[in-house]
Amino acid sequence: MSPAVPRDPEALKQLITREVALLRAAAGRSAGVRPDAAAPSGSGEPVACPCGGSPDRGHACADGATDHDPWACVCATLPAIPVSAALLAPVADEDGRTEDFVIRAGNHIRSAAWLDAPDRQVGKRLREVRPGVDGTGLLENLKEVLHTGRALRGFPVDYTERRPDGLHRTKLLYDAASCSGQVLATWRPAQNPAEVMSLEAQYIASMGWAHFDLLSGETTWSEGLSTIFRTAPGRPLGLLDLCDAVLLDDVPRWARLLRALLDGEEPPGSDIRFSVYGDVRSLHVIGRPVISTDGMPWALHLIARDLTPVVRGRQRLAATRRQSERLRDEAAAEHRIAAALREALLPTHSSEIARLGYAVAAAYLPVEEEAAVGGDWYKCRALPDGRILLAIGDASGHGLPAVARMAQQRHALAGLAHTPGSDAGQLTTWLNELVCADASAQTATAVIGHLHGDRRLVWACAGHPAPLLLHDGTATALGTRHRGPLLGLLPGEAYATAEAVLAPGDLLLLYTDGLVERRGEDIDDSIDALRGHLADSAGGDARQTLDAVVAHYAADRLEDDTCLVVVQAL
């Protein structure tokens, strides 16, 4: 039976500590032991010259010669150093202060293809072979090495030089130490081409790697992994530190991966989330144990790829999809509501209107196919006094807010129309006062009229397009000298009326401005075109005429909702 998988960081850290302790104990039993331990470096003891003599005075070499220059032995060994190396002697100014260094000896290693090898610079000053060196800080650091004796390690220098073939730049790392008034310096590229490509690959792929030496406890991280976890270079997190960074829900996955590696297995990768300074990072982690000849893992290799941008992209996509679905559901609900309102507010006509000598057909054309109704409306209803209320209007806006304003105006007109003795001008004046009194309302247009039994139309106009009359195959617009301002614009405005007489067979077209308004087109030209289309439809009844006009305009892209009503005198 396999042991339980740790589910919290402390239990997992205890498991790792126990497994590493057992591994070290087993490795220690077979480890070799040196009979004499070397003196620790940095102990302060003088270091012998390669010749075996004192580093600060003449001495006898192995061949018995005396008064030998110890630096000559150092110079002779420079070619064996695998990086650029040079012996630097200080150059003092008149006051005895070091102002430069002269290259006494050097090897043949170039740190960059466009830089000379140190052995070709012997006898030259540092400022001469490194023009612009003062701005890098290197010269001051070499002086400090000379006067304090403290070694310089890995000092970075971004060095730029103008050569005959153009500008060149490289980053070099300098190490230096002093002895007997001279300085031995080495330098190397900060990154070789393979390292550069490795860093670029880590950056492009958002990945990094780590090496955990289980025996010595030494941990090595790549720059890419340090970037992911936002740690300083050279300050990697150990396995126990990573256990504290894993999100609690992902501890079991992290535990299964590590336990398999400690058992010498190569488990499949796993997606694990880590908390990096409060930011949750999603990493895909794969690992491989380094197995010794005795079959025990003495080190672990881990490679991690940062999937956080991908995960967050998927989350944003899912959120967008959920929002789209919600908006789609809301639109569908609004469509159902608007459709129900359309049936309630734009009903088909009763036979009662036909008995009064008229035939009526109406249509609603939404600018958006999904919409069922907007702010456009009409009213055609028989009144108790024998007249027919005929009205059409347009409340500004779209969607449910416009529907609400449309319903308010339409129902208000229906109630006002039952006022005994009221004419179309009074109805329009009262409706204007109602719209003006509503602070949340916007302006609207309307044509309000009464059809009488003698085929007379008495009508008022509030900023609305005039009805078109089709008589004997010719379509004309009714006169609009009495036209008043938009509803809701001027409180107290008294609207006037005009009268038109219809002959048997005449048709009257009422419409809202969405039918004739086009960007870049004069509205008078659009109305003229509409008159032509209406005239082309002559000879049909109210429904046939309406269908012909709708068929023509349905082929165009309307820019606003449109309502049409055709009334025919029988």
C-alpha positions as CSV (number, residue, x, y, z in Angstrom):
1,M,0.0,0.0,0.0
2,S,1.5,3.3,-1.1
3,P,1.9,6.0,1.6
4,A,-0.5,8.8,1.8
5,V,0.2,11.9,-0.3
6,P,1.0,15.0,1.9
7,R,-1.8,17.6,1.6
8,D,-0.2,20.5,3.4
9,P,3.2,22.2,3.1
10,E,4.5,21.1,6.5
11,A,3.8,17.4,5.9
12,L,5.5,17.6,2.5
13,K,8.6,19.4,3.9
14,Q,8.9,16.7,6.6
15,L,8.7,14.0,3.8
16,I,11.4,15.7,1.7
17,T,13.7,16.2,4.8
18,R,13.3,12.6,5.8
19,E,14.0,11.3,2.3
20,V,17.1,13.5,1.8
21,A,18.4,12.5,5.2
22,L,18.1,8.8,4.3
23,L,19.8,9.5,1.0
24,R,22.7,11.3,2.6
25,A,23.1,8.6,5.2
26,A,23.3,5.9,2.5
27,A,25.7,8.0,0.4
28,G,27.9,8.7,3.5
29,R,28.5,5.1,4.2
30,S,30.2,4.6,0.8
31,A,31.8,8.0,0.6
32,G,35.6,8.3,0.4
33,V,37.5,10.4,3.0
34,R,40.7,12.3,2.3
35,P,43.4,11.6,4.9
36,D,44.5,15.3,5.0
37,A,42.1,18.2,4.6
38,A,43.3,21.1,2.5
39,A,43.5,24.5,4.2
40,P,40.4,26.5,3.6
41,S,40.7,29.2,1.0
42,G,40.7,32.7,2.2
43,S,42.4,31.7,5.5
44,G,44.9,34.6,5.2
45,E,47.9,32.4,4.8
46,P,50.4,33.6,2.0
47,V,50.0,31.7,-1.2
48,A,53.2,30.2,-2.6
49,C,54.6,31.3,-6.0
50,P,54.3,28.7,-8.7
51,C,58.1,28.3,-8.4
52,G,57.8,27.3,-4.7
53,G,59.3,30.5,-3.3
54,S,58.0,33.5,-1.4
55,P,55.5,35.6,-3.4
56,D,57.1,38.9,-2.3
57,R,60.8,38.5,-2.8
58,G,63.4,36.8,-4.9
59,H,63.9,33.1,-4.2
60,A,65.6,29.9,-5.5
61,C,63.8,27.9,-8.1
62,A,63.8,24.2,-8.3
63,D,66.9,24.2,-10.6
64,G,68.9,26.0,-7.9
65,A,69.0,29.4,-9.5
66,T,68.8,32.4,-7.1
67,D,67.3,35.9,-7.2
68,H,64.7,34.8,-9.6
69,D,61.7,37.1,-10.4
70,P,58.6,35.3,-9.2
71,W,56.4,37.2,-11.7
72,A,58.3,35.7,-14.5
73,C,56.9,32.3,-13.5
74,V,53.4,33.8,-13.5
75,C,53.9,35.3,-16.9
76,A,55.0,32.0,-18.2
77,T,51.8,30.3,-17.0
78,L,49.4,32.9,-18.5
79,P,48.9,30.9,-21.8
80,A,47.4,28.1,-19.7
81,I,44.6,30.3,-18.4
82,P,41.5,29.6,-20.5
83,V,40.2,33.2,-20.4
84,S,41.9,36.5,-21.4
85,A,44.5,37.3,-18.8
86,A,47.2,40.0,-18.3
87,L,49.7,41.1,-15.7
88,L,49.3,44.8,-15.1
89,A,52.0,47.1,-13.6
90,P,50.8,50.4,-12.1
91,V,51.8,53.7,-13.7
92,A,52.1,56.7,-11.2
93,D,51.6,60.4,-11.9
94,E,54.0,63.1,-10.6
95,D,52.4,62.9,-7.2
96,G,52.9,59.2,-6.9
97,R,49.2,58.3,-7.5
98,T,48.3,55.5,-9.8
99,E,46.8,56.9,-12.9
100,D,46.9,53.9,-15.2
101,F,48.3,50.4,-15.7
102,V,50.8,49.0,-18.3
103,I,50.3,45.5,-19.7
104,R,53.5,43.6,-18.7
105,A,52.4,40.2,-20.0
106,G,49.3,38.5,-21.5
107,N,48.0,35.4,-23.0
108,H,46.5,34.7,-26.5
109,I,42.8,34.4,-25.6
110,R,40.4,36.9,-27.2
111,S,37.3,37.7,-25.2
112,A,35.5,38.9,-28.3
113,A,36.4,38.4,-32.0
114,W,36.9,42.2,-32.5
115,L,39.1,42.6,-29.4
116,D,42.9,42.1,-29.6
117,A,44.4,39.2,-27.5
118,P,46.3,40.5,-24.4
119,D,49.7,39.2,-25.7
120,R,49.4,41.7,-28.6
121,Q,49.0,44.6,-26.2
122,V,52.1,44.0,-24.1
123,G,53.9,47.3,-23.3
124,K,50.7,49.4,-23.9
125,R,48.7,51.2,-21.3
126,L,45.2,50.1,-20.3
127,R,43.7,53.4,-21.4
128,E,45.3,52.9,-24.8
129,V,44.0,49.4,-25.4
130,R,40.6,50.1,-23.8
131,P,39.7,53.6,-24.9
132,G,36.8,54.9,-22.8
133,V,37.7,52.6,-19.9
134,D,37.3,55.4,-17.4
135,G,33.5,55.5,-17.9
136,T,33.2,51.8,-17.0
137,G,34.5,52.0,-13.5
138,L,37.0,49.3,-14.2
139,L,40.1,51.5,-13.7
140,E,39.0,52.6,-10.3
141,N,38.3,49.1,-9.2
142,L,41.7,47.9,-10.4
143,K,43.3,50.7,-8.4
144,E,41.4,49.6,-5.3
145,V,42.6,46.0,-5.8
146,L,46.2,47.3,-6.0
147,H,46.0,49.4,-2.8
148,T,43.7,47.3,-0.6
149,G,44.7,43.8,-1.7
150,R,41.0,42.8,-1.9
151,A,40.3,40.7,-5.0
152,L,37.8,41.7,-7.6
153,R,35.4,39.0,-8.7
154,G,33.0,39.1,-11.6
155,F,33.0,42.9,-12.1
156,P,30.7,43.6,-15.1
157,V,31.8,46.0,-17.8
158,D,29.6,47.1,-20.7
159,Y,32.4,48.0,-23.1
160,T,31.8,49.9,-26.4
161,E,34.5,50.6,-29.0
162,R,34.5,52.3,-32.4
163,R,36.4,50.1,-34.8
164,P,37.1,50.7,-38.6
165,D,34.1,48.5,-39.4
166,G,31.7,50.3,-37.0
167,L,30.6,50.2,-33.4
168,H,31.0,47.1,-31.3
169,R,29.8,46.3,-27.8
170,T,30.3,43.5,-25.4
171,K,29.8,42.7,-21.7
172,L,32.8,41.4,-19.9
173,L,33.3,40.1,-16.4
174,Y,36.6,41.0,-14.7
175,D,38.5,39.2,-11.9
176,A,41.7,40.6,-10.4
177,A,44.1,40.1,-7.5
178,S,47.3,41.9,-6.5
179,C,50.7,40.9,-5.2
180,S,53.9,42.7,-4.8
181,G,52.6,45.9,-6.4
182,Q,51.2,44.3,-9.5
183,V,47.8,43.1,-10.6
184,L,46.8,39.9,-12.3
185,A,43.5,40.4,-14.2
186,T,41.4,38.0,-16.2
187,W,38.2,38.8,-18.2
188,R,35.7,36.8,-20.0
189,P,32.4,37.3,-21.9
190,A,29.5,37.6,-19.5
191,Q,27.6,35.2,-21.7
192,N,28.9,32.9,-24.4
193,P,26.6,32.3,-27.5
194,A,25.2,29.2,-26.0
195,E,24.2,31.0,-22.8
196,V,22.7,33.8,-24.8
197,M,20.6,31.4,-26.8
198,S,19.6,29.6,-23.6
199,L,18.4,32.9,-22.1
200,E,16.6,33.9,-25.2
201,A,14.9,30.5,-25.4
202,Q,13.9,30.8,-21.7
203,Y,12.5,34.3,-22.3
204,I,10.6,33.3,-25.5
205,A,9.1,30.2,-24.0
206,S,8.6,31.7,-20.5
207,M,10.5,28.9,-18.9
208,G,13.4,28.1,-16.6
209,W,15.3,25.2,-15.0
210,A,16.6,24.3,-11.6
211,H,19.2,21.8,-10.3
212,F,18.9,20.5,-6.7
213,D,22.0,18.7,-5.4
214,L,20.4,16.6,-2.6
215,L,23.8,15.6,-1.1
216,S,25.4,19.0,-0.7
217,G,22.2,21.0,-0.5
218,E,23.4,23.3,-3.3
219,T,20.7,24.7,-5.5
220,T,21.2,26.3,-9.0
221,W,18.6,28.2,-10.9
222,S,18.6,29.5,-14.4
223,E,17.9,33.2,-15.0
224,G,14.6,32.3,-16.6
225,L,13.4,30.6,-13.4
226,S,14.6,33.5,-11.3
227,T,12.5,35.8,-13.5
228,I,9.4,33.7,-13.1
229,F,9.7,33.6,-9.3
230,R,11.2,37.2,-9.1
231,T,14.2,36.2,-7.1
232,A,17.6,37.9,-7.3
233,P,20.2,36.2,-9.4
234,G,22.2,33.8,-7.2
235,R,19.4,33.6,-4.6
236,P,17.4,30.5,-5.7
237,L,14.7,28.9,-3.6
238,G,15.2,25.4,-2.3
239,L,12.8,22.6,-2.4
240,L,11.4,23.4,1.1
241,D,11.0,27.0,0.1
242,L,9.0,26.0,-3.0
243,C,6.7,23.9,-0.8
244,D,5.7,27.1,1.1
245,A,5.0,28.9,-2.2
246,V,2.7,26.2,-3.6
247,L,-1.0,26.9,-3.4
248,L,-2.6,24.7,-0.8
249,D,-5.0,23.0,-3.3
250,D,-2.0,22.1,-5.5
251,V,0.2,20.6,-2.7
252,P,-0.9,17.0,-3.4
253,R,0.2,17.4,-7.1
254,W,3.5,18.9,-6.1
255,A,4.0,16.1,-3.5
256,R,3.3,13.3,-6.0
257,L,5.8,14.9,-8.5
258,L,8.6,15.2,-5.9
259,R,8.0,11.8,-4.3
260,A,8.3,10.1,-7.7
261,L,11.5,12.0,-8.4
262,L,13.0,11.0,-5.0
263,D,12.1,7.4,-5.7
264,G,14.1,7.6,-8.9
265,E,11.2,7.8,-11.3
266,E,10.5,10.1,-14.2
267,P,6.9,11.2,-13.7
268,P,4.8,13.1,-16.2
269,G,4.6,16.8,-16.0
270,S,2.1,18.5,-13.8
271,D,0.4,21.9,-13.7
272,I,1.1,23.5,-10.4
273,R,0.2,27.0,-9.1
274,F,2.6,29.0,-7.0
275,S,2.2,32.2,-5.1
276,V,4.8,34.7,-6.1
277,Y,4.6,37.8,-3.9
278,G,0.8,37.5,-3.9
279,D,0.6,36.8,-7.6
280,V,-0.7,33.4,-8.6
281,R,1.5,31.9,-11.3
282,S,0.5,28.7,-13.1
283,L,3.5,26.5,-14.0
284,H,3.9,23.3,-15.9
285,V,6.6,21.4,-14.1
286,I,8.5,18.4,-15.3
287,G,11.4,16.7,-13.6
288,R,14.1,14.1,-13.9
289,P,16.3,12.5,-11.2
290,V,20.1,12.2,-11.6
291,I,20.8,8.5,-10.7
292,S,24.1,7.3,-9.4
293,T,25.7,3.9,-10.1
294,D,24.1,2.6,-6.9
295,G,20.7,3.4,-8.3
296,M,20.0,6.3,-5.9
297,P,19.0,9.8,-7.0
298,W,21.6,12.3,-5.8
299,A,20.2,15.4,-7.6
300,L,17.0,16.5,-9.2
301,H,16.5,18.5,-12.5
302,L,13.3,20.5,-12.8
303,I,12.0,22.5,-15.8
304,A,9.1,24.9,-15.4
305,R,7.1,26.7,-18.0
306,D,5.0,29.7,-17.0
307,L,1.5,29.1,-18.3
308,T,0.0,32.1,-16.4
309,P,-0.6,34.3,-19.6
310,V,-2.3,31.3,-21.3
311,V,-4.4,30.5,-18.2
312,R,-5.4,34.1,-17.8
313,G,-6.2,34.4,-21.5
314,R,-8.5,31.3,-21.2
315,Q,-10.1,32.8,-18.1
316,R,-10.7,36.1,-19.9
317,L,-12.1,34.2,-22.9
318,A,-14.4,32.2,-20.6
319,A,-15.5,35.4,-18.9
320,T,-16.1,37.0,-22.3
321,R,-18.1,34.0,-23.4
322,R,-20.2,34.1,-20.2
323,Q,-20.8,37.8,-20.7
324,S,-21.8,37.2,-24.3
325,E,-24.2,34.4,-23.2
326,R,-25.6,36.7,-20.6
327,L,-26.0,39.6,-23.1
328,R,-27.5,37.1,-25.6
329,D,-30.0,35.9,-23.0
330,E,-30.8,39.5,-22.1
331,A,-31.3,40.4,-25.7
332,A,-33.6,37.4,-26.2
333,A,-35.6,38.4,-23.2
334,E,-35.8,41.9,-24.4
335,H,-36.9,40.6,-27.8
336,R,-39.6,38.6,-26.3
337,I,-40.8,41.5,-24.2
338,A,-40.7,43.8,-27.2
339,A,-42.6,41.3,-29.3
340,A,-45.3,41.1,-26.7
341,L,-45.4,44.8,-26.6
342,R,-45.7,45.0,-30.3
343,E,-48.7,42.7,-30.3
344,A,-50.2,44.8,-27.6
345,L,-49.4,48.2,-29.0
346,L,-49.5,47.7,-32.7
347,P,-52.5,45.4,-33.1
348,T,-54.3,44.4,-36.2
349,H,-57.4,46.3,-37.1
350,S,-60.9,45.4,-36.3
351,S,-63.8,45.2,-38.8
352,E,-65.4,48.2,-37.0
353,I,-63.1,50.6,-39.0
354,A,-64.1,48.9,-42.3
355,R,-67.8,49.5,-41.4
356,L,-67.0,53.2,-41.0
357,G,-65.8,53.3,-44.7
358,Y,-62.0,52.8,-44.4
359,A,-59.4,50.0,-44.8
360,V,-56.2,50.2,-42.8
361,A,-52.9,48.3,-43.1
362,A,-49.8,48.8,-40.9
363,A,-46.2,47.5,-40.7
364,Y,-43.2,48.0,-38.4
365,L,-39.6,47.8,-39.8
366,P,-36.9,47.6,-37.1
367,V,-33.4,48.8,-38.0
368,E,-32.1,45.7,-36.2
369,E,-33.4,42.4,-37.3
370,E,-33.4,41.1,-33.7
371,A,-35.5,44.0,-32.4
372,A,-39.3,43.7,-32.4
373,V,-40.3,47.2,-31.6
374,G,-38.8,50.6,-30.8
375,G,-40.0,54.1,-30.3
376,D,-42.2,54.2,-33.4
377,W,-46.0,53.8,-33.0
378,Y,-49.4,54.4,-34.6
379,K,-53.0,54.4,-33.4
380,C,-56.1,53.7,-35.5
381,R,-59.2,53.3,-33.4
382,A,-62.9,54.0,-33.8
383,L,-64.2,56.6,-31.2
384,P,-67.7,56.6,-29.6
385,D,-68.7,59.8,-31.6
386,G,-68.2,58.0,-34.9
387,R,-64.8,59.5,-35.8
388,I,-61.7,57.4,-36.3
389,L,-58.5,58.4,-34.3
390,L,-55.6,58.1,-36.7
391,A,-52.1,58.9,-35.3
392,I,-48.5,58.0,-35.9
393,G,-45.4,59.0,-33.8
394,D,-41.8,58.5,-33.1
395,A,-40.3,58.6,-29.5
396,S,-36.6,59.1,-29.8
397,G,-34.2,56.3,-28.9
398,H,-34.1,52.5,-29.3
399,G,-34.7,49.4,-27.1
400,L,-36.9,49.1,-24.0
401,P,-36.4,52.8,-22.9
402,A,-37.9,54.0,-26.2
403,V,-40.6,51.4,-26.0
404,A,-41.6,52.7,-22.5
405,R,-41.8,56.3,-23.9
406,M,-43.7,55.1,-26.9
407,A,-46.2,53.2,-24.7
408,Q,-46.7,56.2,-22.4
409,Q,-47.4,58.6,-25.3
410,R,-49.6,56.2,-27.2
411,H,-51.7,55.3,-24.1
412,A,-52.0,58.9,-23.1
413,L,-53.3,59.8,-26.5
414,A,-55.8,57.0,-26.4
415,G,-57.1,58.4,-23.1
416,L,-57.2,62.0,-24.2
417,A,-59.0,61.1,-27.4
418,H,-62.1,60.2,-25.4
419,T,-62.5,63.8,-24.2
420,P,-65.8,65.0,-25.7
421,G,-65.5,67.6,-28.4
422,S,-61.6,67.5,-28.6
423,D,-60.1,68.0,-31.9
424,A,-56.7,67.0,-33.3
425,G,-55.0,70.3,-32.3
426,Q,-56.1,70.0,-28.7
427,L,-55.0,66.4,-28.5
428,T,-51.6,67.3,-29.8
429,T,-51.3,70.3,-27.4
430,W,-52.3,68.1,-24.4
431,L,-49.8,65.4,-25.4
432,N,-47.1,68.0,-25.7
433,E,-47.8,69.2,-22.1
434,L,-47.5,65.7,-20.9
435,V,-44.1,65.1,-22.5
436,C,-42.8,68.5,-21.3
437,A,-43.8,67.7,-17.8
438,D,-41.8,64.5,-17.7
439,A,-38.2,65.3,-16.7
440,S,-37.0,61.9,-18.0
441,A,-38.8,62.1,-21.3
442,Q,-37.1,63.1,-24.6
443,T,-38.6,64.8,-27.6
444,A,-40.9,63.0,-30.0
445,T,-42.8,63.7,-33.2
446,A,-46.4,62.9,-34.1
447,V,-49.2,63.3,-36.6
448,I,-52.6,63.2,-34.9
449,G,-55.9,63.4,-36.8
450,H,-59.5,62.4,-37.0
451,L,-61.1,60.6,-40.0
452,H,-64.8,61.6,-40.4
453,G,-67.6,59.7,-42.1
454,D,-67.6,62.2,-45.0
455,R,-63.9,61.2,-45.8
456,R,-62.4,64.3,-44.3
457,L,-59.1,64.2,-42.4
458,V,-58.5,66.9,-39.8
459,W,-55.0,66.6,-38.6
460,A,-52.3,68.3,-36.5
461,C,-48.5,67.9,-36.9
462,A,-45.7,68.0,-34.2
463,G,-42.5,68.0,-36.2
464,H,-43.4,64.9,-38.1
465,P,-43.2,64.2,-41.9
466,A,-46.4,65.0,-43.7
467,P,-48.7,62.2,-44.8
468,L,-48.7,61.3,-48.6
469,L,-52.0,61.2,-50.5
470,L,-52.2,58.9,-53.5
471,H,-55.0,60.2,-55.8
472,D,-55.5,59.1,-59.4
473,G,-52.1,57.6,-59.6
474,T,-50.3,60.7,-58.3
475,A,-48.7,60.9,-54.8
476,T,-48.5,64.3,-53.1
477,A,-47.5,65.4,-49.6
478,L,-50.2,67.2,-47.6
479,G,-49.5,70.8,-46.8
480,T,-47.6,71.5,-43.5
481,R,-48.0,75.3,-43.0
482,H,-49.7,74.5,-39.7
483,R,-46.9,72.2,-38.5
484,G,-45.8,72.8,-34.9
485,P,-42.6,72.0,-32.9
486,L,-41.6,68.6,-31.6
487,L,-43.4,67.2,-28.6
488,G,-41.6,68.1,-25.4
489,L,-39.8,71.1,-26.8
490,L,-42.0,74.1,-26.0
491,P,-44.4,74.0,-23.1
492,G,-47.6,75.9,-23.7
493,E,-47.5,75.5,-27.5
494,A,-51.0,75.5,-29.1
495,Y,-51.0,73.2,-32.2
496,A,-53.2,74.1,-35.2
497,T,-55.0,71.8,-37.6
498,A,-55.4,71.4,-41.3
499,E,-58.0,69.5,-43.4
500,A,-57.8,67.1,-46.4
501,V,-60.6,65.4,-48.3
502,L,-60.3,61.9,-49.6
503,A,-62.1,60.6,-52.6
504,P,-63.3,57.0,-52.9
505,G,-60.2,54.8,-53.6
506,D,-57.7,57.4,-52.4
507,L,-54.9,56.1,-50.2
508,L,-53.2,58.0,-47.4
509,L,-49.6,56.9,-46.3
510,L,-48.4,57.9,-42.8
511,Y,-44.8,57.0,-41.9
512,T,-42.0,57.8,-39.5
513,D,-38.7,59.4,-40.6
514,G,-36.7,56.2,-40.5
515,L,-38.1,55.5,-44.0
516,V,-36.6,58.6,-45.6
517,E,-33.6,59.6,-43.6
518,R,-30.2,58.6,-45.1
519,R,-26.7,59.8,-44.3
520,G,-25.5,62.2,-47.0
521,E,-28.9,62.3,-48.7
522,D,-31.2,65.3,-48.7
523,I,-34.5,64.4,-47.0
524,D,-36.6,66.2,-49.6
525,D,-35.0,64.0,-52.3
526,S,-35.8,60.9,-50.2
527,I,-39.5,62.0,-49.8
528,D,-39.7,62.6,-53.6
529,A,-38.4,59.1,-54.1
530,L,-41.0,57.7,-51.7
531,R,-43.8,59.5,-53.6
532,G,-42.6,57.8,-56.7
533,H,-42.6,54.4,-55.2
534,L,-46.1,55.0,-53.8
535,A,-47.3,56.1,-57.2
536,D,-45.9,53.0,-58.7
537,S,-48.1,51.0,-56.4
538,A,-51.3,52.6,-57.6
539,G,-54.2,50.3,-58.3
540,G,-53.9,48.1,-55.2
541,D,-55.8,48.1,-52.0
542,A,-54.3,49.2,-48.6
543,R,-52.6,45.9,-47.9
544,Q,-51.2,45.5,-51.4
545,T,-49.9,49.1,-51.4
546,L,-48.2,48.7,-48.0
547,D,-46.6,45.4,-49.0
548,A,-45.2,47.0,-52.2
549,V,-43.6,49.9,-50.3
550,V,-42.3,47.6,-47.6
551,A,-40.8,45.2,-50.2
552,H,-38.9,48.1,-51.9
553,Y,-37.5,49.5,-48.7
554,A,-36.8,46.2,-47.0
555,A,-34.1,45.7,-49.7
556,D,-32.2,48.8,-48.4
557,R,-30.4,49.1,-45.1
558,L,-32.6,51.2,-42.9
559,E,-30.8,53.6,-40.5
560,D,-33.7,53.9,-38.1
561,D,-36.8,52.1,-37.0
562,T,-39.8,52.7,-39.2
563,C,-43.5,52.5,-38.9
564,L,-46.0,52.7,-41.8
565,V,-49.8,53.0,-42.0
566,V,-51.8,53.0,-45.2
567,V,-55.5,54.2,-45.0
568,Q,-57.8,53.7,-47.9
569,A,-61.1,55.5,-48.4
570,L,-63.7,52.9,-49.5
